[in-house]
Amino acid sequence: MEVLVNDNNVDHALRILKKKMQREGIYKDMKIHRHYEKPSEKKARKRTESLRRSRKQNRRRQIAEGY
């Protein structure tokens, strides 16, 4: 990942880098891999993430349909 620094403005470049990393999901991946996760815990986490995504999708679909 690369960020250009203009006019020696490192703070602005850092802000851009953090946004890029967040969009790519690097922070989330680092948080997950911070410690060992048992296969059963991994399976449960993925299941809850899937449920959350599907509920969010259903809510958006209902709003679009006018419920």
mmCIF file as Biopython writes it, N, C-alpha, C and O atoms, coordinates in Angstrom:
data_model
#
loop_
_atom_site.group_PDB
_atom_site.id
_atom_site.type_symbol
_atom_site.label_atom_id
_atom_site.label_alt_id
_atom_site.label_comp_id
_atom_site.label_asym_id
_atom_site.label_entity_id
_atom_site.label_seq_id
_atom_site.pdbx_PDB_ins_code
_atom_site.Cartn_x
_atom_site.Cartn_y
_atom_site.Cartn_z
_atom_site.occupancy
_atom_site.B_iso_or_equiv
_atom_site.auth_seq_id
_atom_site.auth_asym_id
_atom_site.pdbx_PDB_model_num
ATOM 1   N N  . MET A ? 1  ? 0.852   -1.157  0.000  1.0 0.0 1  A 1 
ATOM 2   C CA . MET A ? 1  ? 0.000   0.000   0.000  1.0 0.0 1  A 1 
ATOM 3   C C  . MET A ? 1  ? 0.903   1.227   0.000  1.0 0.0 1  A 1 
ATOM 4   O O  . MET A ? 1  ? 1.917   1.269   0.697  1.0 0.0 1  A 1 
ATOM 5   N N  . GLU A ? 2  ? 0.523   2.219   -0.787 1.0 0.0 2  A 1 
ATOM 6   C CA . GLU A ? 2  ? 1.388   3.374   -0.963 1.0 0.0 2  A 1 
ATOM 7   C C  . GLU A ? 2  ? 0.587   4.656   -0.836 1.0 0.0 2  A 1 
ATOM 8   O O  . GLU A ? 2  ? -0.523  4.762   -1.357 1.0 0.0 2  A 1 
ATOM 9   N N  . VAL A ? 3  ? 1.160   5.630   -0.136 1.0 0.0 3  A 1 
ATOM 10  C CA . VAL A ? 3  ? 0.535   6.942   0.019  1.0 0.0 3  A 1 
ATOM 11  C C  . VAL A ? 3  ? 1.584   7.999   -0.292 1.0 0.0 3  A 1 
ATOM 12  O O  . VAL A ? 3  ? 2.702   7.939   0.220  1.0 0.0 3  A 1 
ATOM 13  N N  . LEU A ? 4  ? 1.229   8.953   -1.120 1.0 0.0 4  A 1 
ATOM 14  C CA . LEU A ? 4  ? 2.153   10.024  -1.468 1.0 0.0 4  A 1 
ATOM 15  C C  . LEU A ? 4  ? 2.058   11.140  -0.434 1.0 0.0 4  A 1 
ATOM 16  O O  . LEU A ? 4  ? 0.969   11.487  0.023  1.0 0.0 4  A 1 
ATOM 17  N N  . VAL A ? 5  ? 3.223   11.703  -0.068 1.0 0.0 5  A 1 
ATOM 18  C CA . VAL A ? 5  ? 3.277   12.803  0.895  1.0 0.0 5  A 1 
ATOM 19  C C  . VAL A ? 5  ? 3.528   14.084  0.117  1.0 0.0 5  A 1 
ATOM 20  O O  . VAL A ? 5  ? 4.542   14.224  -0.565 1.0 0.0 5  A 1 
ATOM 21  N N  . ASN A ? 6  ? 2.583   15.022  0.231  1.0 0.0 6  A 1 
ATOM 22  C CA . ASN A ? 6  ? 2.715   16.308  -0.460 1.0 0.0 6  A 1 
ATOM 23  C C  . ASN A ? 6  ? 3.109   17.397  0.526  1.0 0.0 6  A 1 
ATOM 24  O O  . ASN A ? 6  ? 2.539   17.483  1.614  1.0 0.0 6  A 1 
ATOM 25  N N  . ASP A ? 7  ? 4.068   18.222  0.161  1.0 0.0 7  A 1 
ATOM 26  C CA . ASP A ? 7  ? 4.500   19.368  0.970  1.0 0.0 7  A 1 
ATOM 27  C C  . ASP A ? 7  ? 4.889   18.975  2.392  1.0 0.0 7  A 1 
ATOM 28  O O  . ASP A ? 7  ? 4.617   19.721  3.332  1.0 0.0 7  A 1 
ATOM 29  N N  . ASN A ? 8  ? 5.516   17.826  2.558  1.0 0.0 8  A 1 
ATOM 30  C CA . ASN A ? 8  ? 5.948   17.330  3.867  1.0 0.0 8  A 1 
ATOM 31  C C  . ASN A ? 8  ? 4.805   17.266  4.884  1.0 0.0 8  A 1 
ATOM 32  O O  . ASN A ? 8  ? 5.036   17.430  6.082  1.0 0.0 8  A 1 
ATOM 33  N N  . ASN A ? 9  ? 3.592   17.032  4.425  1.0 0.0 9  A 1 
ATOM 34  C CA . ASN A ? 9  ? 2.423   16.956  5.302  1.0 0.0 9  A 1 
ATOM 35  C C  . ASN A ? 9  ? 2.194   15.485  5.663  1.0 0.0 9  A 1 
ATOM 36  O O  . ASN A ? 9  ? 1.375   14.800  5.051  1.0 0.0 9  A 1 
ATOM 37  N N  . VAL A ? 10 ? 2.934   15.020  6.669  1.0 0.0 10 A 1 
ATOM 38  C CA . VAL A ? 10 ? 2.901   13.620  7.073  1.0 0.0 10 A 1 
ATOM 39  C C  . VAL A ? 10 ? 1.584   13.274  7.762  1.0 0.0 10 A 1 
ATOM 40  O O  . VAL A ? 10 ? 1.080   12.162  7.610  1.0 0.0 10 A 1 
ATOM 41  N N  . ASP A ? 11 ? 1.025   14.217  8.518  1.0 0.0 11 A 1 
ATOM 42  C CA . ASP A ? 11 ? -0.235  13.963  9.222  1.0 0.0 11 A 1 
ATOM 43  C C  . ASP A ? 11 ? -1.363  13.646  8.242  1.0 0.0 11 A 1 
ATOM 44  O O  . ASP A ? 11 ? -2.152  12.728  8.462  1.0 0.0 11 A 1 
ATOM 45  N N  . HIS A ? 12 ? -1.427  14.406  7.175  1.0 0.0 12 A 1 
ATOM 46  C CA . HIS A ? 12 ? -2.455  14.170  6.161  1.0 0.0 12 A 1 
ATOM 47  C C  . HIS A ? 12 ? -2.239  12.810  5.478  1.0 0.0 12 A 1 
ATOM 48  O O  . HIS A ? 12 ? -3.195  12.078  5.220  1.0 0.0 12 A 1 
ATOM 49  N N  . ALA A ? 13 ? -0.986  12.487  5.193  1.0 0.0 13 A 1 
ATOM 50  C CA . ALA A ? 13 ? -0.673  11.201  4.555  1.0 0.0 13 A 1 
ATOM 51  C C  . ALA A ? 13 ? -1.027  10.042  5.484  1.0 0.0 13 A 1 
ATOM 52  O O  . ALA A ? 13 ? -1.534  9.019   5.023  1.0 0.0 13 A 1 
ATOM 53  N N  . LEU A ? 14 ? -0.768  10.184  6.783  1.0 0.0 14 A 1 
ATOM 54  C CA . LEU A ? 14 ? -1.136  9.145   7.751  1.0 0.0 14 A 1 
ATOM 55  C C  . LEU A ? 14 ? -2.643  8.941   7.793  1.0 0.0 14 A 1 
ATOM 56  O O  . LEU A ? 14 ? -3.117  7.807   7.853  1.0 0.0 14 A 1 
ATOM 57  N N  . ARG A ? 15 ? -3.394  10.029  7.762  1.0 0.0 15 A 1 
ATOM 58  C CA . ARG A ? 15 ? -4.850  9.939   7.773  1.0 0.0 15 A 1 
ATOM 59  C C  . ARG A ? 15 ? -5.352  9.180   6.546  1.0 0.0 15 A 1 
ATOM 60  O O  . ARG A ? 15 ? -6.246  8.340   6.654  1.0 0.0 15 A 1 
ATOM 61  N N  . ILE A ? 16 ? -4.779  9.474   5.386  1.0 0.0 16 A 1 
ATOM 62  C CA . ILE A ? 16 ? -5.157  8.784   4.155  1.0 0.0 16 A 1 
ATOM 63  C C  . ILE A ? 16 ? -4.799  7.300   4.244  1.0 0.0 16 A 1 
ATOM 64  O O  . ILE A ? 16 ? -5.579  6.443   3.830  1.0 0.0 16 A 1 
ATOM 65  N N  . LEU A ? 17 ? -3.610  7.001   4.789  1.0 0.0 17 A 1 
ATOM 66  C CA . LEU A ? 17 ? -3.184  5.609   4.933  1.0 0.0 17 A 1 
ATOM 67  C C  . LEU A ? 17 ? -4.131  4.835   5.850  1.0 0.0 17 A 1 
ATOM 68  O O  . LEU A ? 17 ? -4.495  3.698   5.548  1.0 0.0 17 A 1 
ATOM 69  N N  . LYS A ? 18 ? -4.530  5.444   6.967  1.0 0.0 18 A 1 
ATOM 70  C CA . LYS A ? 18 ? -5.439  4.774   7.894  1.0 0.0 18 A 1 
ATOM 71  C C  . LYS A ? 18 ? -6.778  4.491   7.241  1.0 0.0 18 A 1 
ATOM 72  O O  . LYS A ? 18 ? -7.352  3.422   7.450  1.0 0.0 18 A 1 
ATOM 73  N N  . LYS A ? 19 ? -7.286  5.431   6.451  1.0 0.0 19 A 1 
ATOM 74  C CA . LYS A ? 19 ? -8.556  5.212   5.751  1.0 0.0 19 A 1 
ATOM 75  C C  . LYS A ? 19 ? -8.435  4.069   4.756  1.0 0.0 19 A 1 
ATOM 76  O O  . LYS A ? 19 ? -9.333  3.233   4.654  1.0 0.0 19 A 1 
ATOM 77  N N  . LYS A ? 20 ? -7.324  4.031   4.018  1.0 0.0 20 A 1 
ATOM 78  C CA . LYS A ? 20 ? -7.114  2.949   3.045  1.0 0.0 20 A 1 
ATOM 79  C C  . LYS A ? 20 ? -7.042  1.594   3.743  1.0 0.0 20 A 1 
ATOM 80  O O  . LYS A ? 20 ? -7.614  0.612   3.271  1.0 0.0 20 A 1 
ATOM 81  N N  . MET A ? 21 ? -6.336  1.550   4.868  1.0 0.0 21 A 1 
ATOM 82  C CA . MET A ? 21 ? -6.205  0.296   5.603  1.0 0.0 21 A 1 
ATOM 83  C C  . MET A ? 21 ? -7.551  -0.156  6.145  1.0 0.0 21 A 1 
ATOM 84  O O  . MET A ? 21 ? -7.849  -1.350  6.142  1.0 0.0 21 A 1 
ATOM 85  N N  . GLN A ? 22 ? -8.367  0.781   6.609  1.0 0.0 22 A 1 
ATOM 86  C CA . GLN A ? 22 ? -9.678  0.430   7.133  1.0 0.0 22 A 1 
ATOM 87  C C  . GLN A ? 22 ? -10.574 -0.099  6.016  1.0 0.0 22 A 1 
ATOM 88  O O  . GLN A ? 22 ? -11.289 -1.081  6.216  1.0 0.0 22 A 1 
ATOM 89  N N  . ARG A ? 23 ? -10.546 0.533   4.849  1.0 0.0 23 A 1 
ATOM 90  C CA . ARG A ? 23 ? -11.348 0.070   3.714  1.0 0.0 23 A 1 
ATOM 91  C C  . ARG A ? 23 ? -10.948 -1.331  3.276  1.0 0.0 23 A 1 
ATOM 92  O O  . ARG A ? 23 ? -11.800 -2.125  2.877  1.0 0.0 23 A 1 
ATOM 93  N N  . GLU A ? 24 ? -9.663  -1.638  3.348  1.0 0.0 24 A 1 
ATOM 94  C CA . GLU A ? 24 ? -9.170  -2.952  2.942  1.0 0.0 24 A 1 
ATOM 95  C C  . GLU A ? 24 ? -9.453  -4.029  3.984  1.0 0.0 24 A 1 
ATOM 96  O O  . GLU A ? 24 ? -9.366  -5.220  3.685  1.0 0.0 24 A 1 
ATOM 97  N N  . GLY A ? 25 ? -9.792  -3.619  5.203  1.0 0.0 25 A 1 
ATOM 98  C CA . GLY A ? 25 ? -10.096 -4.582  6.251  1.0 0.0 25 A 1 
ATOM 99  C C  . GLY A ? 25 ? -8.877  -5.076  7.003  1.0 0.0 25 A 1 
ATOM 100 O O  . GLY A ? 25 ? -8.928  -6.120  7.652  1.0 0.0 25 A 1 
ATOM 101 N N  . ILE A ? 26 ? -7.803  -4.348  6.923  1.0 0.0 26 A 1 
ATOM 102 C CA . ILE A ? 26 ? -6.555  -4.768  7.563  1.0 0.0 26 A 1 
ATOM 103 C C  . ILE A ? 26 ? -6.676  -4.700  9.084  1.0 0.0 26 A 1 
ATOM 104 O O  . ILE A ? 26 ? -6.193  -5.593  9.781  1.0 0.0 26 A 1 
ATOM 105 N N  . TYR A ? 27 ? -7.319  -3.644  9.610  1.0 0.0 27 A 1 
ATOM 106 C CA . TYR A ? 27 ? -7.467  -3.522  11.061 1.0 0.0 27 A 1 
ATOM 107 C C  . TYR A ? 27 ? -8.295  -4.669  11.627 1.0 0.0 27 A 1 
ATOM 108 O O  . TYR A ? 27 ? -7.956  -5.232  12.668 1.0 0.0 27 A 1 
ATOM 109 N N  . LYS A ? 28 ? -9.377  -5.013  10.941 1.0 0.0 28 A 1 
ATOM 110 C CA . LYS A ? 28 ? -10.231 -6.112  11.396 1.0 0.0 28 A 1 
ATOM 111 C C  . LYS A ? 28 ? -9.447  -7.426  11.375 1.0 0.0 28 A 1 
ATOM 112 O O  . LYS A ? 28 ? -9.556  -8.235  12.296 1.0 0.0 28 A 1 
ATOM 113 N N  . ASP A ? 29 ? -8.663  -7.629  10.325 1.0 0.0 29 A 1 
ATOM 114 C CA . ASP A ? 29 ? -7.865  -8.844  10.197 1.0 0.0 29 A 1 
ATOM 115 C C  . ASP A ? 29 ? -6.807  -8.918  11.291 1.0 0.0 29 A 1 
ATOM 116 O O  . ASP A ? 29 ? -6.561  -9.989  11.845 1.0 0.0 29 A 1 
ATOM 117 N N  . MET A ? 30 ? -6.185  -7.795  11.603 1.0 0.0 30 A 1 
ATOM 118 C CA . MET A ? 30 ? -5.171  -7.770  12.667 1.0 0.0 30 A 1 
ATOM 119 C C  . MET A ? 30 ? -5.808  -8.101  14.013 1.0 0.0 30 A 1 
ATOM 120 O O  . MET A ? 30 ? -5.216  -8.814  14.823 1.0 0.0 30 A 1 
ATOM 121 N N  . LYS A ? 31 ? -7.013  -7.584  14.253 1.0 0.0 31 A 1 
ATOM 122 C CA . LYS A ? 31 ? -7.697  -7.832  15.516 1.0 0.0 31 A 1 
ATOM 123 C C  . LYS A ? 31 ? -8.022  -9.320  15.649 1.0 0.0 31 A 1 
ATOM 124 O O  . LYS A ? 31 ? -7.873  -9.889  16.730 1.0 0.0 31 A 1 
ATOM 125 N N  . ILE A ? 32 ? -8.462  -9.949  14.568 1.0 0.0 32 A 1 
ATOM 126 C CA . ILE A ? 32 ? -8.814  -11.372 14.596 1.0 0.0 32 A 1 
ATOM 127 C C  . ILE A ? 32 ? -7.573  -12.231 14.818 1.0 0.0 32 A 1 
ATOM 128 O O  . ILE A ? 32 ? -7.624  -13.208 15.565 1.0 0.0 32 A 1 
ATOM 129 N N  . HIS A ? 33 ? -6.469  -11.880 14.181 1.0 0.0 33 A 1 
ATOM 130 C CA . HIS A ? 33 ? -5.258  -12.694 14.259 1.0 0.0 33 A 1 
ATOM 131 C C  . HIS A ? 33 ? -4.339  -12.307 15.417 1.0 0.0 33 A 1 
ATOM 132 O O  . HIS A ? 33 ? -3.200  -12.770 15.477 1.0 0.0 33 A 1 
ATOM 133 N N  . ARG A ? 34 ? -4.808  -11.482 16.317 1.0 0.0 34 A 1 
ATOM 134 C CA . ARG A ? 34 ? -3.985  -11.070 17.449 1.0 0.0 34 A 1 
ATOM 135 C C  . ARG A ? 34 ? -3.652  -12.256 18.356 1.0 0.0 34 A 1 
ATOM 136 O O  . ARG A ? 34 ? -2.577  -12.309 18.953 1.0 0.0 34 A 1 
ATOM 137 N N  . HIS A ? 35 ? -4.589  -13.210 18.452 1.0 0.0 35 A 1 
ATOM 138 C CA . HIS A ? 35 ? -4.358  -14.398 19.267 1.0 0.0 35 A 1 
ATOM 139 C C  . HIS A ? 35 ? -4.960  -15.595 18.542 1.0 0.0 35 A 1 
ATOM 140 O O  . HIS A ? 35 ? -5.732  -15.433 17.597 1.0 0.0 35 A 1 
ATOM 141 N N  . TYR A ? 36 ? -4.604  -16.791 18.987 1.0 0.0 36 A 1 
ATOM 142 C CA . TYR A ? 36 ? -5.105  -18.000 18.357 1.0 0.0 36 A 1 
ATOM 143 C C  . TYR A ? 36 ? -6.596  -18.135 18.605 1.0 0.0 36 A 1 
ATOM 144 O O  . TYR A ? 36 ? -7.085  -17.900 19.710 1.0 0.0 36 A 1 
ATOM 145 N N  . GLU A ? 37 ? -7.306  -18.517 17.557 1.0 0.0 37 A 1 
ATOM 146 C CA . GLU A ? 37 ? -8.744  -18.704 17.654 1.0 0.0 37 A 1 
ATOM 147 C C  . GLU A ? 37 ? -9.055  -20.169 17.362 1.0 0.0 37 A 1 
ATOM 148 O O  . GLU A ? 37 ? -8.723  -20.691 16.298 1.0 0.0 37 A 1 
ATOM 149 N N  . LYS A ? 38 ? -9.694  -20.814 18.323 1.0 0.0 38 A 1 
ATOM 150 C CA . LYS A ? 38 ? -10.034 -22.213 18.135 1.0 0.0 38 A 1 
ATOM 151 C C  . LYS A ? 38 ? -11.000 -22.356 16.963 1.0 0.0 38 A 1 
ATOM 152 O O  . LYS A ? 38 ? -11.779 -21.442 16.690 1.0 0.0 38 A 1 
ATOM 153 N N  . PRO A ? 39 ? -10.958 -23.496 16.266 1.0 0.0 39 A 1 
ATOM 154 C CA . PRO A ? 39 ? -11.862 -23.687 15.126 1.0 0.0 39 A 1 
ATOM 155 C C  . PRO A ? 39 ? -13.336 -23.518 15.491 1.0 0.0 39 A 1 
ATOM 156 O O  . PRO A ? 39 ? -14.110 -22.980 14.699 1.0 0.0 39 A 1 
ATOM 157 N N  . SER A ? 40 ? -13.729 -23.968 16.673 1.0 0.0 40 A 1 
ATOM 158 C CA . SER A ? 40 ? -15.138 -23.816 17.071 1.0 0.0 40 A 1 
ATOM 159 C C  . SER A ? 40 ? -15.493 -22.343 17.280 1.0 0.0 40 A 1 
ATOM 160 O O  . SER A ? 40 ? -16.598 -21.919 16.943 1.0 0.0 40 A 1 
ATOM 161 N N  . GLU A ? 41 ? -14.555 -21.558 17.837 1.0 0.0 41 A 1 
ATOM 162 C CA . GLU A ? 41 ? -14.793 -20.130 18.022 1.0 0.0 41 A 1 
ATOM 163 C C  . GLU A ? 41 ? -14.859 -19.418 16.677 1.0 0.0 41 A 1 
ATOM 164 O O  . GLU A ? 41 ? -15.669 -18.511 16.484 1.0 0.0 41 A 1 
ATOM 165 N N  . LYS A ? 42 ? -14.002 -19.834 15.751 1.0 0.0 42 A 1 
ATOM 166 C CA . LYS A ? 42 ? -13.989 -19.244 14.421 1.0 0.0 42 A 1 
ATOM 167 C C  . LYS A ? 42 ? -15.314 -19.503 13.707 1.0 0.0 42 A 1 
ATOM 168 O O  . LYS A ? 42 ? -15.865 -18.619 13.052 1.0 0.0 42 A 1 
ATOM 169 N N  . LYS A ? 43 ? -15.814 -20.727 13.844 1.0 0.0 43 A 1 
ATOM 170 C CA . LYS A ? 43 ? -17.079 -21.102 13.219 1.0 0.0 43 A 1 
ATOM 171 C C  . LYS A ? 43 ? -18.230 -20.288 13.803 1.0 0.0 43 A 1 
ATOM 172 O O  . LYS A ? 43 ? -19.093 -19.814 13.064 1.0 0.0 43 A 1 
ATOM 173 N N  . ALA A ? 44 ? -18.246 -20.125 15.119 1.0 0.0 44 A 1 
ATOM 174 C CA . ALA A ? 44 ? -19.297 -19.354 15.778 1.0 0.0 44 A 1 
ATOM 175 C C  . ALA A ? 44 ? -19.229 -17.885 15.369 1.0 0.0 44 A 1 
ATOM 176 O O  . ALA A ? 44 ? -20.266 -17.263 15.134 1.0 0.0 44 A 1 
ATOM 177 N N  . ARG A ? 45 ? -18.029 -17.323 15.280 1.0 0.0 45 A 1 
ATOM 178 C CA . ARG A ? 45 ? -17.867 -15.923 14.880 1.0 0.0 45 A 1 
ATOM 179 C C  . ARG A ? 45 ? -18.360 -15.710 13.464 1.0 0.0 45 A 1 
ATOM 180 O O  . ARG A ? 45 ? -19.063 -14.738 13.186 1.0 0.0 45 A 1 
ATOM 181 N N  . LYS A ? 46 ? -17.996 -16.614 12.568 1.0 0.0 46 A 1 
ATOM 182 C CA . LYS A ? 46 ? -18.435 -16.492 11.176 1.0 0.0 46 A 1 
ATOM 183 C C  . LYS A ? 46 ? -19.953 -16.604 11.068 1.0 0.0 46 A 1 
ATOM 184 O O  . LYS A ? 46 ? -20.572 -15.910 10.262 1.0 0.0 46 A 1 
ATOM 185 N N  . ARG A ? 47 ? -20.550 -17.474 11.877 1.0 0.0 47 A 1 
ATOM 186 C CA . ARG A ? 47 ? -22.005 -17.633 11.853 1.0 0.0 47 A 1 
ATOM 187 C C  . ARG A ? 47 ? -22.688 -16.345 12.312 1.0 0.0 47 A 1 
ATOM 188 O O  . ARG A ? 47 ? -23.651 -15.899 11.689 1.0 0.0 47 A 1 
ATOM 189 N N  . THR A ? 48 ? -22.192 -15.743 13.402 1.0 0.0 48 A 1 
ATOM 190 C CA . THR A ? 48 ? -22.806 -14.506 13.884 1.0 0.0 48 A 1 
ATOM 191 C C  . THR A ? 48 ? -22.611 -13.361 12.893 1.0 0.0 48 A 1 
ATOM 192 O O  . THR A ? 48 ? -23.512 -12.541 12.716 1.0 0.0 48 A 1 
ATOM 193 N N  . GLU A ? 49 ? -21.450 -13.294 12.244 1.0 0.0 49 A 1 
ATOM 194 C CA . GLU A ? 49 ? -21.219 -12.267 11.232 1.0 0.0 49 A 1 
ATOM 195 C C  . GLU A ? 49 ? -22.177 -12.445 10.062 1.0 0.0 49 A 1 
ATOM 196 O O  . GLU A ? 49 ? -22.700 -11.468 9.525  1.0 0.0 49 A 1 
ATOM 197 N N  . SER A ? 50 ? -22.403 -13.688 9.671  1.0 0.0 50 A 1 
ATOM 198 C CA . SER A ? 50 ? -23.316 -13.977 8.572  1.0 0.0 50 A 1 
ATOM 199 C C  . SER A ? 50 ? -24.740 -13.568 8.928  1.0 0.0 50 A 1 
ATOM 200 O O  . SER A ? 50 ? -25.441 -12.977 8.106  1.0 0.0 50 A 1 
ATOM 201 N N  . LEU A ? 51 ? -25.171 -13.880 10.147 1.0 0.0 51 A 1 
ATOM 202 C CA . LEU A ? 51 ? -26.510 -13.494 10.586 1.0 0.0 51 A 1 
ATOM 203 C C  . LEU A ? 51 ? -26.665 -11.980 10.597 1.0 0.0 51 A 1 
ATOM 204 O O  . LEU A ? 51 ? -27.693 -11.451 10.174 1.0 0.0 51 A 1 
ATOM 205 N N  . ARG A ? 52 ? -25.651 -11.292 11.076 1.0 0.0 52 A 1 
ATOM 206 C CA . ARG A ? 52 ? -25.694 -9.831  11.122 1.0 0.0 52 A 1 
ATOM 207 C C  . ARG A ? 52 ? -25.822 -9.246  9.716  1.0 0.0 52 A 1 
ATOM 208 O O  . ARG A ? 52 ? -26.603 -8.323  9.489  1.0 0.0 52 A 1 
ATOM 209 N N  . ARG A ? 53 ? -25.046 -9.793  8.776  1.0 0.0 53 A 1 
ATOM 210 C CA . ARG A ? 53 ? -25.121 -9.307  7.394  1.0 0.0 53 A 1 
ATOM 211 C C  . ARG A ? 53 ? -26.494 -9.553  6.786  1.0 0.0 53 A 1 
ATOM 212 O O  . ARG A ? 53 ? -27.050 -8.680  6.118  1.0 0.0 53 A 1 
ATOM 213 N N  . SER A ? 54 ? -27.045 -10.755 7.020  1.0 0.0 54 A 1 
ATOM 214 C CA . SER A ? 54 ? -28.347 -11.080 6.425  1.0 0.0 54 A 1 
ATOM 215 C C  . SER A ? 54 ? -29.456 -10.227 7.027  1.0 0.0 54 A 1 
ATOM 216 O O  . SER A ? 54 ? -30.359 -9.800  6.307  1.0 0.0 54 A 1 
ATOM 217 N N  . ARG A ? 55 ? -29.409 -9.967  8.345  1.0 0.0 55 A 1 
ATOM 218 C CA . ARG A ? 55 ? -30.412 -9.112  8.975  1.0 0.0 55 A 1 
ATOM 219 C C  . ARG A ? 55 ? -30.333 -7.688  8.444  1.0 0.0 55 A 1 
ATOM 220 O O  . ARG A ? 55 ? -31.356 -7.048  8.204  1.0 0.0 55 A 1 
ATOM 221 N N  . LYS A ? 56 ? -29.123 -7.203  8.265  1.0 0.0 56 A 1 
ATOM 222 C CA . LYS A ? 56 ? -28.937 -5.864  7.726  1.0 0.0 56 A 1 
ATOM 223 C C  . LYS A ? 56 ? -29.482 -5.781  6.299  1.0 0.0 56 A 1 
ATOM 224 O O  . LYS A ? 56 ? -30.132 -4.801  5.934  1.0 0.0 56 A 1 
ATOM 225 N N  . GLN A ? 57 ? -29.217 -6.800  5.506  1.0 0.0 57 A 1 
ATOM 226 C CA . GLN A ? 57 ? -29.708 -6.847  4.130  1.0 0.0 57 A 1 
ATOM 227 C C  . GLN A ? 57 ? -31.237 -6.886  4.108  1.0 0.0 57 A 1 
ATOM 228 O O  . GLN A ? 57 ? -31.863 -6.213  3.288  1.0 0.0 57 A 1 
ATOM 229 N N  . ASN A ? 58 ? -31.843 -7.672  5.009  1.0 0.0 58 A 1 
ATOM 230 C CA . ASN A ? 58 ? -33.299 -7.750  5.075  1.0 0.0 58 A 1 
ATOM 231 C C  . ASN A ? 58 ? -33.902 -6.404  5.475  1.0 0.0 58 A 1 
ATOM 232 O O  . ASN A ? 58 ? -34.915 -5.988  4.913  1.0 0.0 58 A 1 
ATOM 233 N N  . ARG A ? 59 ? -33.285 -5.721  6.443  1.0 0.0 59 A 1 
ATOM 234 C CA . ARG A ? 59 ? -33.768 -4.406  6.851  1.0 0.0 59 A 1 
ATOM 235 C C  . ARG A ? 59 ? -33.736 -3.425  5.693  1.0 0.0 59 A 1 
ATOM 236 O O  . ARG A ? 59 ? -34.695 -2.687  5.469  1.0 0.0 59 A 1 
ATOM 237 N N  . ARG A ? 60 ? -32.643 -3.417  4.966  1.0 0.0 60 A 1 
ATOM 238 C CA . ARG A ? 60 ? -32.523 -2.507  3.823  1.0 0.0 60 A 1 
ATOM 239 C C  . ARG A ? 60 ? -33.543 -2.839  2.745  1.0 0.0 60 A 1 
ATOM 240 O O  . ARG A ? 60 ? -34.111 -1.937  2.128  1.0 0.0 60 A 1 
ATOM 241 N N  . ARG A ? 61 ? -33.780 -4.126  2.513  1.0 0.0 61 A 1 
ATOM 242 C CA . ARG A ? 61 ? -34.746 -4.552  1.506  1.0 0.0 61 A 1 
ATOM 243 C C  . ARG A ? 61 ? -36.155 -4.115  1.911  1.0 0.0 61 A 1 
ATOM 244 O O  . ARG A ? 61 ? -36.922 -3.650  1.068  1.0 0.0 61 A 1 
ATOM 245 N N  . GLN A ? 62 ? -36.502 -4.261  3.194  1.0 0.0 62 A 1 
ATOM 246 C CA . GLN A ? 62 ? -37.828 -3.853  3.665  1.0 0.0 62 A 1 
ATOM 247 C C  . GLN A ? 62 ? -38.024 -2.344  3.567  1.0 0.0 62 A 1 
ATOM 248 O O  . GLN A ? 62 ? -39.108 -1.879  3.215  1.0 0.0 62 A 1 
ATOM 249 N N  . ILE A ? 63 ? -36.994 -1.592  3.872  1.0 0.0 63 A 1 
ATOM 250 C CA . ILE A ? 63 ? -37.084 -0.138  3.750  1.0 0.0 63 A 1 
ATOM 251 C C  . ILE A ? 63 ? -37.295 0.252   2.300  1.0 0.0 63 A 1 
ATOM 252 O O  . ILE A ? 63 ? -38.094 1.141   2.005  1.0 0.0 63 A 1 
ATOM 253 N N  . ALA A ? 64 ? -36.582 -0.408  1.387  1.0 0.0 64 A 1 
ATOM 254 C CA . ALA A ? 64 ? -36.709 -0.098  -0.029 1.0 0.0 64 A 1 
ATOM 255 C C  . ALA A ? 64 ? -38.100 -0.453  -0.558 1.0 0.0 64 A 1 
ATOM 256 O O  . ALA A ? 64 ? -38.621 0.222   -1.447 1.0 0.0 64 A 1 
ATOM 257 N N  . GLU A ? 65 ? -38.700 -1.519  -0.006 1.0 0.0 65 A 1 
ATOM 258 C CA . GLU A ? 65 ? -40.021 -1.933  -0.449 1.0 0.0 65 A 1 
ATOM 259 C C  . GLU A ? 65 ? -41.126 -1.111  0.207  1.0 0.0 65 A 1 
ATOM 260 O O  . GLU A ? 65 ? -42.274 -1.160  -0.234 1.0 0.0 65 A 1 
ATOM 261 N N  . GLY A ? 66 ? -40.802 -0.367  1.239  1.0 0.0 66 A 1 
ATOM 262 C CA . GLY A ? 66 ? -41.759 0.526   1.863  1.0 0.0 66 A 1 
ATOM 263 C C  . GLY A ? 66 ? -42.460 -0.013  3.079  1.0 0.0 66 A 1 
ATOM 264 O O  . GLY A ? 66 ? -43.552 0.452   3.405  1.0 0.0 66 A 1 
ATOM 265 N N  . TYR A ? 67 ? -41.882 -0.969  3.759  1.0 0.0 67 A 1 
ATOM 266 C CA . TYR A ? 67 ? -42.501 -1.512  4.975  1.0 0.0 67 A 1 
ATOM 267 C C  . TYR A ? 67 ? -42.201 -0.687  6.172  1.0 0.0 67 A 1 
ATOM 268 O O  . TYR A ? 67 ? -42.648 -1.009  7.272  1.0 0.0 67 A 1 
#
